[in-house]
């Protein structure tokens, strides 16, 4: 299953930092610098609709417990 995470640079930044990256270890200046670098590089990533193509593959598995037979 693919989860569509496309969006504007601000939307992709927000989704990625909320879902995948723990920015708590960075001080506010480091976080601001990283965000500024991302937003500066983002125009090269935009599609014709002005969005950054982004997605996340989600692998889903299920299992079941089989009964055991004692001898």
Number of C-alpha atoms within 10 A of each C-alpha: 8 10 10 11 15 17 20 19 22 15 14 21 16 13 15 14 13 11 9 8 10 10 12 8 9 11 9 11 9 12 14 12 11 13 17 12 11 15 16 11 12 18 14 9 13 16 13 7 9 13 18 21 16 14 13 11 9 9 7 6 5 4 5 5 5 6 6 6 5 4 3
